[in-house]
């Protein structure tokens, strides 16, 4: 080993260089401030579409991306305009936003919070995005929403169903159009009461993480209110693959309803196995055994195939609705891609248009102006009927669809999942509303809107 | 100089220069050019990741590169470090010093426990034990310990948290004695824009210190002992030396490096989630080390840099970008090329990484560092520039990837 040799000259030299290095930033700091992060300067404005393109939720993410691309086309005046013609606000005329052409960049969240945040940071810091849209899981949505709040851009959430996104983790810069676990339960309960009566024993299998818990809590509360009893709630590990050891005990538990608080591949597996165990044909307590899947998606229905026949669930939106807006959107999506849009695609499409409209009404891209324009904003013609963005928690309130699985109507293998779900009821919005300080949503605060730099 | 040999010192200076100038080097193209929009990587969030994952893999290399013990659960220490740091933010204040200190300490303690148990076995059994521990930590963080970790949603700081040491007027984001991590200076000229961020330079400083420490460990008698374990542990036992304490020490040091990286991740971005501990995250660390060059000094930094670049830059190249980049070509050729490149970029970046990894493992068992040396040797007849450790690594790694 050699001893370090400090000469006076060396120390002075190093000191001078280090000093100059430290001084440098003060000279460089003279940058112009526009009042908010990534204020668009040229004749374009950039959106960031942050969706899972690889990993377990990739299919859903890619469908979201299709809808987002379509929304950008419509904003820029390409294609047939989709919902622009049915939207109750007529500010968007296909010339971009405030005269600026809309560009977009995409990122892959891999359904991991860290990766999603890295992608969002790159969109904000490198690509100069003014708004981030996307997400296919609540953990990711909450993480990216927090990031956008800190960075001072707007986050328009995609598919995220946990109560927390607009509950305990709500943020001033974040907005959710999608419904949530509480609304699913509130919409399902009356339909279940009508179909299965008030004297039922429900057994819950619940994905063991925050979304599963909030979903189970909401379902238990809503069904118990109409007289059902919850015999047991069993937590299952996420991505378990094999649920047989969880399903076997259901048969001997005396329960006559099985509630599967699972999503994605877990739901496909647990439902398939429940059907294989013969649960659906059983008679227990003199009643037919029934299965409920509180949250449906087209992709889950596709995976579960014919097993979903007679199984109730809920959705935010479905392509089979008969209003003009839905028809217009399904037509332009179908013409471009050859199949109907999923409900994840719909929410991302609508969120993009809503953001564009809010900017136009506010006359500025400043996040605080956009927040003000979106808060307590009432609109129609987006496929869900009259809708309100509540100002106190940035959650959209609208009708919720109760769905039932059926046999494929067209017999077309490509339409499984799209036509194997049938709309049973459009639960009116008044029935799914809740006060913003409801115990399942308490503990959060929006804080102030953050325009960033 | 600084207790390093001349060769090591010049390597160290190279690393120092690269890290300090990274915001400039990684932004080689003007901001608004299409090349710049696609390939520039010099934005703070990614630079921070380069440095932080550099630290992580440099630490991992002390264990894997020197002792040959392949830990498949290193992400657990990263995650534990992050959780510790975020809790410090929640309880004390947004000052990063206590957060980083605690994250290193907690990861150190955690690695004592895991190391003590796992090091009872060697080879594949050791790897599986560490993997099992990491998956256990992941499952605990994901659901069982939700009150402590906030489960799937991830732990973050809320305005309602106590923050007992927070002074009035302190920034409401991580800072070091009032200087926010997110503060930056930009320097623009002639279409180029360079951003120098406080957070990045903190990470860079830590990387430089971590790298220096790693050189000293590689060249110390302790490092020699670790290398002896790798070459033949039985022989060491026969000479009457007990190898366990040395391995445990190496394991703890490398766990603390991971804890530091985790603490820094939280300090740059005060949120953490369980998936930071998932087994694929551990696997990624192994891939980074092998890609760069196991047992070499600079390999880990290179490997982590390449993977983070692919993950953040190549994964964002979509068809629109390709079309605009190849616009000059005739339409037919353009579409043809886009179709050829398409599977390798965007969501297909894993494919590119896989191919690169295969090429490296098959043709360059010493990692990209060995590739660099081969290139250097081609242009420079006297290839005496390789250090002993690097030759050593090139010779010994071929047997490793099989694990």
Interface residues (C-beta under 8 A of the other chain):
Chain A: X1 X2 X3 X4 X24 X25 X26 X28 X29 X31 X53 X54 X58 X62 X105 X106 X107 X108 X112 X113 X114 X115 X117 X118 X119 X121 X122 X125 X126 X127 X137 X138 X139 X142 X143 X146 X147 X150 X162 X164 X169 X208 X209 X210 X211 X235 X237 X238 X443 X444 X445 X447
Chain B: X1 X2 X3 X4 X37 X40 X43 X44 X45 X46 X49 X139 X142 X143 X146 X150 X151 X152 X153 X154 X156 X158 X159 X160 X173 X182 X185 X186 X187 X188 X195 X196 X265 X269 X271 X273 X275 X276 X278 X311 X312 X315 X316 X318 X346 X347 X349 X350
